[in-house]
Amino acid sequence: MIRVLVAGLGNMGRSHALAYHHNPEFEIVGLVNRSVPANLPEELKRYTITSDFHEALARLKPDLVGIATYSDSHADYAVAA
């Protein structure tokens, strides 16, 4: 099982998180977003959402990070991961 942390819960992030949620080869260990989105799908409400990417990365120690944040944060998040 691949432990995944999804960063960003806009349209693309929600789509990626749902794909991981429905794939039995992945386990979502957490979600990162500035706030809890009002339109979060029911399937994703069971996961912990944090606003601090670096804290989530250190605490959850995922195998994989899905980065679906604004483009200007991609490099920093990828290097940290």
C-alpha positions as CSV (number, residue, x, y, z in Angstrom):
1,M,0.0,0.0,0.0
2,I,1.3,3.4,-1.0
3,R,0.8,6.1,1.7
4,V,-0.1,9.4,0.0
5,L,-0.4,13.0,1.2
6,V,-2.4,15.3,-1.1
7,A,-1.5,19.0,-1.0
8,G,-4.2,21.3,-2.4
9,L,-7.9,20.7,-2.5
10,G,-9.0,22.9,-5.4
11,N,-10.6,21.2,-8.4
12,M,-7.5,19.2,-9.4
13,G,-6.6,18.3,-5.8
14,R,-10.1,17.0,-5.1
15,S,-10.0,15.0,-8.3
16,H,-6.6,13.5,-7.4
17,A,-7.7,12.8,-3.8
18,L,-10.8,11.0,-5.0
19,A,-8.8,8.9,-7.4
20,Y,-6.4,7.8,-4.5
21,H,-9.4,7.2,-2.2
22,H,-11.0,4.8,-4.7
23,N,-7.8,3.0,-5.6
24,P,-7.1,0.1,-3.1
25,E,-3.4,0.4,-3.7
26,F,-3.3,3.8,-2.0
27,E,-3.9,5.0,1.5
28,I,-4.5,8.7,2.0
29,V,-2.7,9.7,5.2
30,G,-3.7,13.3,5.1
31,L,-4.8,16.3,3.1
32,V,-3.3,19.8,3.1
33,N,-5.2,23.0,2.3
34,R,-5.4,26.5,3.6
35,S,-8.9,25.8,4.9
36,V,-11.5,23.1,4.8
37,P,-13.3,23.6,1.4
38,A,-17.1,24.1,1.6
39,N,-17.5,21.8,-1.4
40,L,-15.4,18.9,-0.1
41,P,-16.8,15.5,-1.3
42,E,-18.2,13.3,1.4
43,E,-15.6,10.6,0.7
44,L,-12.8,13.0,1.6
45,K,-14.4,14.3,4.9
46,R,-13.0,11.3,6.8
47,Y,-9.4,12.5,6.3
48,T,-7.5,14.9,8.5
49,I,-6.9,18.3,6.8
50,T,-4.1,20.5,7.9
51,S,-2.9,23.9,6.6
52,D,0.8,23.3,7.2
53,F,2.4,21.2,4.5
54,H,5.8,20.9,6.2
55,E,4.3,19.8,9.5
56,A,2.1,17.2,7.7
57,L,5.1,15.9,5.7
58,A,7.2,15.4,8.9
59,R,4.4,14.0,11.0
60,L,2.8,11.6,8.4
61,K,5.8,10.5,6.5
62,P,4.0,9.6,3.3
63,D,5.5,7.5,0.5
64,L,4.1,9.8,-2.1
65,V,3.0,13.4,-2.2
66,G,0.4,14.7,-4.7
67,I,1.0,18.4,-5.2
68,A,-2.1,20.2,-6.6
69,T,-1.4,23.7,-5.1
70,Y,-0.7,26.9,-6.9
71,S,2.2,26.6,-9.4
72,D,4.5,28.9,-7.5
73,S,4.6,26.5,-4.5
74,H,5.3,23.3,-6.6
75,A,9.1,23.5,-6.5
76,D,9.3,24.2,-2.8
77,Y,6.9,21.4,-1.9
78,A,8.6,18.9,-4.3
79,V,12.0,19.6,-2.8
80,A,10.6,19.3,0.8
81,A,8.9,16.0,-0.1
